[in-house]
Amino acid sequence: MKLKPLTALCSNSYRSEEMMQRFNEFVLRFPKSFILAIAIITLGMGYASRSIRMEPDVTQALPQKIPAKRLYDKMGEIFPSKEFVFVGLSGTNLFLPEHLQTVWDLTNKLEHDSAVYSVISPTNISVIQGTREGMEVHDILASAPNTDDQIAKFKHDLLNSDLALGNLLAKDESAFGIMIFLKNTADVKEYIKDLIPAMDQFDQKTDLDLLLTGKPILNYYVSLGMQRDMAVFFMSGIGIIFILLAFIFRNLRGIFLPLSVVIFAVIWTMGAMAILGRPMSHATEIMPILIMAIAVADSIHIISHFYHHVSLSPDPVARTITRATMTEMLSPVVMTSLTTMAGFLALGTVGAESISELGYFTAFGVFSALIISITWIPAFLAILKIPKRYRGKESRRHAADWVEKWGFFLVRRQKWLMPFIILMTLFSIWGISRLQHSFSSVENFPVDHPVRFANEIVNEHFAGTTSFDIMIEGREPGDMK
């Protein structure tokens, strides 16, 4: 009776092996069909991936269980604007007529944009004055001041305004500030994309130094940085993998097949994200390089075993050698891929949405690499001719020689190996204790980057670029009256 579970386990294992071998035979029976199918799927996913978008806003990744996140989203639903851009204009002697005319013209231009909810500027704020009857509210300016008396009165009103001083006028009178509040319905990225070159053109027409900052500006530059970093990581990864494959196999087949698996797996994953409408975030931007590192391993194992079988046969047949290779490798490749997928799927338990998506889509990328590795590679190996130089002799490769020498080196010095590992582990634990957490996206930019420079200037001369929102909510409609 106690042997039944073991017998059942062996039976299930046998059935799994049998199913895998049937799948292997099916691939080898129709290799060209599988090659065509993989190519068509890749083209389709590649086309879909063109619409993938970037999401640099870290607040979108926060889970709804955080009260501050729920309040943040609720404020966006209730109030017409929660994002603002800060425009700074600095220079010497700000209160010259031509400088005030520049601020006046810029304010009017910004107010008439359809994406803008409101603009708060030194030239359009309201002034509150006490009177015998109570108080009087009027615009600070009816037109741009151009006489000494008008400029003096305007300056006096600004310096005595709690709203303006420190927010719209630097306390040292070195800069003006304009706050642009955007509508919640506005396409912020497109607005910023148009605003930056427009402000550059405006900057060339005045001797004031113009700078832009604020969360929308920061997110725009972060988005550009994410696109650039992903391109650099991807191309660097492809280059490194190409060099390693060339060093290991030294033939086009050994380079092309693993490299195609890597590229196809990334394309499939990016296409899946685009189809599901999921953006690339701070977390998922590292996903392509993760998939590349994982996807290349199985294909290297398969091709290495293929050449090993070729070396053992004086007159090898490609289809027969491929069958023998996949008979040995199919089960290990599937099992290692499934366990890797399980590890990444565990990230789905994390509360942050972007981290969960990193786990889900990386697991999908590993699965894609698995499907491509067990179809695309054996299909090609089965139809390509085996070069004569590999037949009937062991193909010694520099990589194998190096690994063998490294193994002998470790064996000869095994008594030093364990103390070294323990020492490195202790050193790593000490290093982990010194890790620091940074939540400032601005600090990720180089010191001379425009967005970091603008942020530092605004924080130095004005109240700052970070807002703190407080919402007071009544229990019944009309409680706030």
GIMO-V111811 format. One record per pair of residues at least 24 apart in sequence whose ideal C-beta (glycine too) atoms are under 10 Angstrom apart, sorted by the first residue. I is the first residue (numbers start at 0). GAP is how many residues later the second one is. If there is no record, write none. Layout:
{{I | GAP} {I | GAP}}
This chain:
{{12 | 318} {15 | 315} {15 | 318} {15 | 319} {16 | 310} {16 | 313} {16 | 314} {19 | 306} {19 | 307} {19 | 310} {19 | 311} {19 | 313} {19 | 314} {19 | 354} {20 | 302} {20 | 305} {20 | 306} {20 | 309} {20 | 310} {22 | 303} {22 | 307} {22 | 311} {22 | 351} {22 | 352} {23 | 298} {23 | 299} {23 | 301} {23 | 302} {23 | 303} {23 | 305} {23 | 306} {23 | 350} {23 | 351} {23 | 354} {24 | 298} {24 | 301} {24 | 302} {25 | 349} {26 | 295} {26 | 296} {26 | 299} {26 | 303} {26 | 347} {26 | 348} {26 | 349} {26 | 350} {26 | 351} {26 | 352} {26 | 355} {27 | 290} {27 | 291} {27 | 292} {27 | 294} {27 | 295} {27 | 298} {27 | 350} {27 | 351} {27 | 353} {27 | 354} {27 | 355} {28 | 290} {28 | 353} {29 | 349} {30 | 287} {30 | 288} {30 | 291} {30 | 344} {30 | 345} {30 | 347} {30 | 348} {30 | 349} {30 | 350} {30 | 351} {30 | 352} {30 | 353} {31 | 347} {31 | 348} {31 | 350} {31 | 351} {32 | 342} {32 | 346} {33 | 337} {33 | 338} {33 | 340} {33 | 341} {33 | 342} {33 | 344} {33 | 345} {33 | 346} {33 | 348} {34 | 340} {34 | 341} {34 | 344} {34 | 345} {34 | 347} {34 | 348} {35 | 343} {36 | 338} {36 | 339} {36 | 342} {37 | 222} {37 | 223} {37 | 226} {37 | 230} {37 | 333} {37 | 334} {37 | 337} {37 | 338} {37 | 339} {37 | 341} {37 | 342} {38 | 221} {38 | 225} {38 | 337} {40 | 223} {40 | 226} {40 | 227} {40 | 230} {40 | 327} {40 | 330} {40 | 331} {41 | 218} {41 | 221} {41 | 222} {41 | 223} {41 | 225} {41 | 226} {41 | 229} {41 | 326} {41 | 330} {41 | 334} {42 | 224} {42 | 228} {43 | 223} {43 | 224} {43 | 227} {43 | 231} {44 | 219} {44 | 221} {44 | 222} {44 | 223} {44 | 224} {44 | 225} {44 | 226} {44 | 227} {44 | 228} {44 | 229} {44 | 230} {44 | 323} {45 | 217} {45 | 218} {45 | 220} {45 | 221} {45 | 222} {45 | 224} {45 | 225} {45 | 228} {46 | 220} {46 | 224} {46 | 227} {47 | 219} {47 | 220} {47 | 222} {47 | 223} {47 | 224} {47 | 225} {47 | 226} {47 | 227} {47 | 228} {48 | 217} {48 | 218} {48 | 219} {48 | 220} {48 | 221} {48 | 222} {48 | 223} {48 | 224} {48 | 225} {48 | 226} {49 | 220} {49 | 221} {49 | 224} {50 | 220} {50 | 222} {50 | 223} {50 | 224} {50 | 226} {51 | 218} {51 | 219} {51 | 220} {51 | 221} {51 | 222} {51 | 223} {51 | 225} {51 | 226} {51 | 227} {51 | 228} {52 | 136} {52 | 170} {52 | 220} {52 | 221} {52 | 224} {52 | 225} {52 | 226} {52 | 227} {53 | 135} {53 | 165} {53 | 166} {53 | 168} {53 | 169} {53 | 170} {53 | 171} {53 | 172} {53 | 173} {53 | 176} {53 | 225} {53 | 226} {53 | 227} {53 | 228} {53 | 230} {53 | 231} {54 | 134} {54 | 164} {54 | 167} {54 | 168} {54 | 171} {54 | 223} {54 | 224} {54 | 225} {54 | 226} {54 | 227} {54 | 229} {54 | 230} {54 | 299} {55 | 133} {55 | 159} {55 | 162} {55 | 163} {55 | 164} {55 | 165} {55 | 166} {55 | 167} {55 | 168} {55 | 169} {55 | 170} {55 | 223} {55 | 224} {55 | 225} {55 | 226} {55 | 229} {55 | 385} {56 | 26} {56 | 131} {56 | 158} {56 | 159} {56 | 161} {56 | 162} {56 | 165} {56 | 166} {56 | 222} {56 | 224} {56 | 225} {56 | 384} {57 | 161} {57 | 164} {57 | 223} {57 | 224} {57 | 225} {57 | 294} {57 | 296} {57 | 381} {57 | 383} {58 | 156} {58 | 160} {59 | 219} {59 | 221} {59 | 222} {59 | 293} {59 | 294} {60 | 220} {60 | 221} {60 | 222} {60 | 223} {60 | 290} {60 | 291} {60 | 292} {60 | 293} {60 | 294} {60 | 295} {60 | 296} {61 | 289} {61 | 290} {61 | 291} {61 | 292} {62 | 287} {62 | 288} {62 | 289} {62 | 290} {62 | 292} {62 | 293} {63 | 287} {63 | 289} {64 | 286} {65 | 285} {65 | 286} {67 | 401} {70 | 398} {70 | 399} {70 | 400} {70 | 402} {71 | 397} {71 | 399} {73 | 397} {73 | 399} {74 | 109} {74 | 394} {74 | 395} {74 | 396} {75 | 108} {76 | 107} {77 | 106} {77 | 393} {77 | 395} {78 | 38} {78 | 102} {78 | 105} {78 | 390} {78 | 392} {79 | 37} {79 | 38} {79 | 101} {79 | 102} {79 | 103} {79 | 104} {79 | 105} {80 | 35} {80 | 36} {80 | 37} {80 | 99} {80 | 100} {80 | 101} {80 | 102} {80 | 103} {80 | 104} {80 | 105} {81 | 35} {81 | 99} {81 | 100} {81 | 101} {81 | 102} {81 | 133} {81 | 385} {81 | 387} {82 | 34} {82 | 97} {82 | 98} {82 | 99} {82 | 100} {82 | 101} {82 | 103} {82 | 105} {82 | 108} {82 | 109} {82 | 131} {82 | 132} {82 | 133} {82 | 136} {82 | 384} {83 | 32} {83 | 33} {83 | 34} {83 | 35} {83 | 36} {83 | 95} {83 | 96} {83 | 97} {83 | 98} {83 | 130} {83 | 131} {83 | 132} {83 | 381} {83 | 383} {84 | 25} {84 | 31} {84 | 34} {84 | 93} {84 | 94} {84 | 95} {84 | 96} {84 | 97} {84 | 103} {84 | 106} {84 | 107} {84 | 110} {84 | 114} {84 | 127} {84 | 128} {84 | 129} {84 | 130} {84 | 131} {84 | 132} {84 | 133} {84 | 135} {84 | 380} {85 | 81} {85 | 82} {85 | 91} {85 | 92} {85 | 93} {85 | 94} {85 | 125} {85 | 126} {85 | 127} {85 | 128} {85 | 129} {85 | 130} {85 | 131} {85 | 368} {85 | 369} {85 | 372} {85 | 376} {85 | 377} {85 | 378} {85 | 379} {86 | 32} {86 | 34} {86 | 89} {86 | 90} {86 | 91} {86 | 92} {86 | 93} {86 | 108} {86 | 112} {86 | 115} {86 | 123} {86 | 124} {86 | 125} {86 | 126} {86 | 127} {86 | 130} {86 | 367} {86 | 371} {87 | 82} {87 | 86} {87 | 87} {87 | 88} {87 | 89} {87 | 90} {87 | 120} {87 | 121} {87 | 122} {87 | 123} {87 | 124} {87 | 125} {87 | 366} {87 | 369} {87 | 370} {87 | 373} {87 | 374} {87 | 377} {88 | 32} {88 | 33} {88 | 86} {88 | 87} {88 | 88} {88 | 89} {88 | 113} {88 | 114} {88 | 117} {88 | 119} {88 | 120} {88 | 121} {88 | 122} {89 | 80} {89 | 84} {89 | 85} {89 | 86} {89 | 87} {89 | 118} {89 | 119} {89 | 120} {89 | 121} {89 | 367} {89 | 368} {89 | 371} {90 | 83} {90 | 84} {90 | 85} {90 | 115} {90 | 116} {90 | 117} {90 | 118} {90 | 119} {91 | 82} {91 | 115} {91 | 116} {92 | 80} {92 | 81} {93 | 28} {93 | 61} {93 | 75} {93 | 76} {93 | 79} {93 | 80} {93 | 81} {93 | 82} {93 | 114} {94 | 50} {94 | 53} {94 | 56} {94 | 57} {94 | 59} {94 | 60} {94 | 63} {94 | 74} {94 | 78} {94 | 81} {95 | 50} {95 | 55} {95 | 111} {95 | 112} {96 | 47} {96 | 48} {96 | 49} {96 | 50} {96 | 51} {96 | 53} {96 | 54} {97 | 46} {97 | 48} {97 | 108} {97 | 109} {97 | 110} {98 | 45} {98 | 52} {98 | 77} {98 | 107} {98 | 108} {98 | 109} {99 | 41} {99 | 44} {99 | 45} {99 | 46} {99 | 50} {99 | 51} {99 | 54} {99 | 55} {99 | 76} {100 | 42} {100 | 43} {100 | 44} {100 | 45} {100 | 105} {101 | 42} {101 | 74} {101 | 100} {101 | 103} {101 | 104} {101 | 105} {101 | 106} {101 | 108} {102 | 38} {102 | 41} {102 | 65} {102 | 73} {102 | 74} {102 | 75} {102 | 103} {102 | 105} {103 | 37} {103 | 39} {103 | 40} {103 | 41} {104 | 39} {104 | 97} {104 | 100} {104 | 101} {105 | 70} {105 | 72} {105 | 93} {105 | 96} {105 | 100} {105 | 102} {105 | 104} {106 | 34} {106 | 37} {106 | 69} {106 | 71} {106 | 73} {107 | 36} {108 | 89} {108 | 93} {109 | 68} {109 | 69} {109 | 70} {109 | 85} {109 | 88} {109 | 89} {110 | 69} {112 | 67} {112 | 69} {112 | 70} {112 | 73} {112 | 78} {112 | 81} {112 | 82} {112 | 85} {113 | 69} {113 | 71} {113 | 72} {113 | 77} {114 | 65} {114 | 67} {114 | 68} {114 | 70} {114 | 71} {114 | 72} {114 | 73} {114 | 75} {114 | 76} {114 | 77} {114 | 79} {114 | 80} {115 | 64} {115 | 65} {115 | 66} {115 | 67} {115 | 70} {115 | 75} {115 | 79} {116 | 63} {116 | 64} {116 | 65} {116 | 66} {116 | 67} {116 | 68} {116 | 69} {117 | 61} {117 | 62} {117 | 63} {117 | 64} {117 | 65} {118 | 59} {118 | 60} {118 | 61} {118 | 62} {119 | 43} {119 | 44} {119 | 47} {119 | 48} {119 | 57} {119 | 58} {119 | 59} {119 | 60} {119 | 61} {120 | 43} {120 | 47} {120 | 55} {120 | 56} {120 | 57} {120 | 58} {120 | 59} {121 | 32} {121 | 33} {121 | 35} {121 | 36} {121 | 39} {121 | 41} {121 | 42} {121 | 45} {121 | 46} {121 | 47} {121 | 54} {121 | 55} {121 | 56} {122 | 31} {122 | 35} {122 | 45} {122 | 53} {122 | 55} {123 | 44} {123 | 54} {124 | 32} {124 | 33} {124 | 36} {124 | 38} {124 | 39} {124 | 42} {124 | 43} {125 | 35} {125 | 37} {126 | 27} {126 | 30} {126 | 31} {126 | 33} {126 | 34} {126 | 36} {126 | 37} {127 | 33} {127 | 34} {127 | 35} {128 | 28} {139 | 24} {164 | 297} {164 | 298} {165 | 295} {165 | 296} {165 | 297} {165 | 298} {166 | 295} {166 | 296} {166 | 297} {167 | 294} {167 | 295} {168 | 292} {168 | 293} {169 | 287} {169 | 288} {169 | 290} {169 | 291} {169 | 292} {169 | 293} {170 | 290} {170 | 291} {170 | 292} {171 | 288} {171 | 289} {172 | 288} {173 | 283} {173 | 286} {173 | 287} {174 | 33} {174 | 34} {174 | 36} {174 | 282} {174 | 283} {174 | 285} {174 | 286} {174 | 287} {175 | 32} {175 | 286} {176 | 34} {176 | 36} {176 | 281} {176 | 284} {176 | 285} {176 | 286} {177 | 32} {178 | 35} {178 | 283} {179 | 32} {179 | 34} {179 | 36} {181 | 32} {181 | 34} {185 | 30} {187 | 27} {187 | 28} {187 | 29} {187 | 31} {187 | 32} {188 | 27} {188 | 30} {188 | 31} {188 | 34} {189 | 30} {190 | 25} {190 | 29} {191 | 24} {191 | 25} {191 | 26} {191 | 27} {191 | 28} {191 | 29} {191 | 31} {192 | 27} {192 | 30} {192 | 31} {194 | 25} {195 | 24} {195 | 25} {195 | 254} {208 | 248} {209 | 244} {210 | 239} {210 | 240} {210 | 242} {210 | 243} {210 | 244} {210 | 246} {210 | 247} {211 | 238} {211 | 239} {211 | 242} {211 | 243} {211 | 246} {212 | 229} {212 | 237} {212 | 238} {212 | 239} {212 | 240} {212 | 241} {212 | 242} {212 | 243} {212 | 244} {212 | 245} {212 | 246} {212 | 249} {212 | 251} {212 | 252} {213 | 237} {213 | 240} {213 | 241} {213 | 244} {213 | 251} {213 | 252} {213 | 253} {214 | 226} {214 | 250} {214 | 251} {214 | 252} {216 | 233} {216 | 234} {216 | 237} {216 | 238} {216 | 248} {217 | 222} {217 | 223} {217 | 224} {217 | 226} {217 | 227} {217 | 233} {217 | 234} {217 | 236} {217 | 237} {217 | 247} {218 | 222} {219 | 231} {220 | 220} {220 | 221} {220 | 223} {220 | 224} {220 | 228} {220 | 229} {220 | 230} {220 | 231} {221 | 60} {221 | 219} {221 | 220} {221 | 222} {221 | 223} {221 | 229} {222 | 56} {222 | 57} {224 | 60} {224 | 216} {224 | 219} {224 | 220} {224 | 224} {224 | 226} {225 | 53} {225 | 54} {225 | 55} {225 | 56} {225 | 58} {225 | 59} {226 | 53} {226 | 58} {228 | 56} {228 | 57} {228 | 60} {229 | 40} {229 | 50} {229 | 54} {229 | 55} {229 | 56} {229 | 57} {229 | 58} {229 | 59} {230 | 57} {232 | 52} {232 | 53} {232 | 55} {232 | 56} {232 | 59} {233 | 28} {233 | 29} {233 | 32} {233 | 54} {233 | 55} {233 | 58} {235 | 53} {235 | 56} {236 | 25} {236 | 26} {236 | 29} {236 | 51} {236 | 52} {236 | 53} {236 | 54} {236 | 55} {236 | 56} {236 | 59} {237 | 24} {237 | 25} {237 | 28} {237 | 54} {239 | 52} {239 | 53} {240 | 51} {240 | 52} {240 | 54} {240 | 55} {240 | 59} {243 | 52} {243 | 56} {243 | 155} {244 | 51} {244 | 54} {244 | 55} {244 | 58} {244 | 154} {246 | 150} {246 | 151} {246 | 152} {246 | 155} {247 | 52} {247 | 55} {247 | 56} {247 | 149} {247 | 150} {247 | 151} {247 | 152} {247 | 154} {248 | 51} {248 | 54} {248 | 55} {248 | 58} {248 | 146} {248 | 148} {248 | 150} {249 | 145} {249 | 147} {249 | 148} {249 | 149} {250 | 52} {250 | 56} {250 | 136} {250 | 138} {250 | 139} {250 | 144} {251 | 132} {252 | 50} {252 | 53} {252 | 54} {252 | 124} {252 | 127} {252 | 128} {252 | 131} {252 | 133} {252 | 134} {253 | 45} {253 | 46} {253 | 49} {253 | 50} {253 | 52} {253 | 53} {253 | 143} {254 | 48} {255 | 124} {256 | 42} {256 | 43} {256 | 45} {256 | 46} {256 | 49} {256 | 115} {256 | 116} {256 | 119} {256 | 120} {256 | 121} {256 | 123} {256 | 124} {256 | 127} {257 | 37} {257 | 38} {257 | 39} {257 | 40} {257 | 41} {257 | 42} {257 | 43} {257 | 44} {257 | 45} {257 | 115} {257 | 119} {258 | 33} {258 | 36} {258 | 37} {258 | 40} {259 | 39} {259 | 112} {259 | 116} {259 | 117} {259 | 120} {260 | 31} {260 | 34} {260 | 35} {260 | 36} {260 | 37} {260 | 38} {260 | 39} {260 | 41} {260 | 107} {260 | 108} {260 | 109} {260 | 110} {260 | 111} {260 | 112} {260 | 115} {260 | 116} {261 | 26} {261 | 29} {261 | 30} {261 | 31} {261 | 32} {261 | 33} {261 | 34} {261 | 37} {261 | 107} {261 | 110} {262 | 25} {262 | 29} {262 | 32} {262 | 109} {263 | 31} {263 | 104} {263 | 105} {263 | 107} {263 | 108} {263 | 109} {263 | 112} {264 | 26} {264 | 27} {264 | 29} {264 | 30} {264 | 31} {264 | 34} {264 | 99} {264 | 100} {264 | 101} {264 | 102} {264 | 103} {264 | 104} {264 | 105} {264 | 106} {264 | 107} {264 | 108} {265 | 24} {265 | 25} {265 | 26} {265 | 29} {265 | 99} {265 | 102} {265 | 103} {266 | 98} {266 | 101} {267 | 96} {267 | 97} {267 | 99} {267 | 100} {267 | 101} {267 | 103} {267 | 104} {268 | 26} {268 | 92} {268 | 93} {268 | 94} {268 | 95} {268 | 96} {268 | 97} {268 | 98} {268 | 99} {268 | 100} {269 | 91} {269 | 95} {270 | 97} {271 | 88} {271 | 89} {271 | 92} {271 | 93} {271 | 96} {272 | 84} {272 | 87} {272 | 88} {272 | 91} {272 | 92} {275 | 81} {275 | 84} {275 | 85} {277 | 75} {277 | 76} {277 | 79} {277 | 82} {277 | 83} {278 | 75} {278 | 78} {279 | 74} {279 | 77} {279 | 81} {280 | 71} {280 | 72} {280 | 73} {280 | 74} {280 | 76} {280 | 77} {281 | 70} {281 | 72} {281 | 73} {281 | 76} {281 | 159} {281 | 162} {282 | 64} {282 | 67} {282 | 69} {282 | 70} {282 | 71} {282 | 72} {282 | 73} {282 | 74} {282 | 75} {282 | 76} {283 | 70} {283 | 71} {283 | 72} {283 | 73} {283 | 74} {283 | 75} {283 | 76} {283 | 77} {283 | 78} {284 | 69} {284 | 73} {285 | 72} {285 | 76} {286 | 57} {286 | 70} {286 | 71} {286 | 72} {286 | 73} {286 | 74} {286 | 75} {286 | 77} {286 | 78} {287 | 73} {287 | 74} {287 | 77} {289 | 54} {289 | 68} {289 | 71} {289 | 72} {289 | 75} {289 | 76} {290 | 53} {290 | 70} {290 | 71} {290 | 72} {290 | 73} {290 | 74} {290 | 75} {290 | 77} {290 | 78} {291 | 73} {291 | 77} {293 | 42} {293 | 43} {293 | 46} {293 | 47} {293 | 50} {293 | 68} {293 | 71} {293 | 72} {293 | 75} {293 | 76} {294 | 42} {294 | 70} {294 | 71} {294 | 73} {294 | 74} {294 | 75} {294 | 77} {294 | 78} {295 | 73} {295 | 77} {296 | 36} {296 | 39} {296 | 40} {296 | 43} {296 | 72} {296 | 76} {297 | 31} {297 | 34} {297 | 35} {297 | 36} {297 | 38} {297 | 39} {297 | 42} {297 | 68} {297 | 71} {297 | 72} {297 | 74} {297 | 75} {297 | 76} {297 | 79} {298 | 34} {298 | 70} {298 | 73} {298 | 74} {298 | 75} {298 | 77} {298 | 78} {299 | 73} {299 | 99} {300 | 24} {300 | 27} {300 | 28} {300 | 31} {300 | 32} {300 | 35} {300 | 72} {301 | 24} {301 | 26} {301 | 27} {301 | 28} {301 | 30} {301 | 31} {301 | 71} {301 | 72} {301 | 75} {301 | 76} {301 | 79} {302 | 26} {302 | 70} {302 | 74} {302 | 77} {302 | 78} {303 | 25} {303 | 91} {303 | 93} {303 | 95} {303 | 96} {304 | 24} {304 | 27} {305 | 71} {305 | 72} {305 | 75} {305 | 80} {305 | 84} {306 | 74} {306 | 79} {306 | 80} {306 | 83} {306 | 87} {306 | 88} {306 | 90} {307 | 86} {307 | 87} {309 | 71} {309 | 76} {309 | 77} {309 | 80} {309 | 81} {309 | 82} {309 | 83} {309 | 84} {309 | 85} {310 | 79} {310 | 80} {310 | 81} {310 | 82} {310 | 83} {310 | 84} {310 | 85} {311 | 79} {311 | 80} {311 | 81} {311 | 82} {312 | 73} {312 | 77} {312 | 78} {312 | 79} {313 | 77} {313 | 78} {313 | 79} {314 | 71} {314 | 76} {314 | 77} {315 | 70} {315 | 74} {315 | 75} {315 | 76} {316 | 65} {316 | 69} {317 | 62} {317 | 63} {317 | 64} {317 | 65} {317 | 66} {317 | 67} {317 | 68} {318 | 59} {318 | 62} {318 | 63} {318 | 64} {319 | 62} {320 | 60} {320 | 61} {320 | 65} {321 | 55} {321 | 56} {321 | 57} {321 | 58} {321 | 59} {321 | 60} {321 | 61} {321 | 62} {321 | 64} {322 | 55} {322 | 58} {322 | 59} {324 | 52} {324 | 53} {324 | 56} {324 | 57} {325 | 48} {325 | 51} {325 | 52} {325 | 55} {325 | 56} {328 | 44} {328 | 45} {328 | 48} {328 | 49} {329 | 43} {329 | 44} {329 | 48} {332 | 36} {332 | 37} {332 | 40} {332 | 41} {332 | 44} {333 | 36} {333 | 39} {333 | 40} {335 | 30} {335 | 34} {336 | 26} {336 | 29} {336 | 30} {336 | 31} {336 | 32} {336 | 33} {336 | 34} {336 | 36} {336 | 37} {337 | 25} {337 | 28} {337 | 29} {337 | 32} {338 | 27} {339 | 26} {339 | 27} {339 | 29} {339 | 30} {340 | 24} {340 | 25} {340 | 26} {340 | 29} {341 | 24} {439 | 26} {441 | 24}}
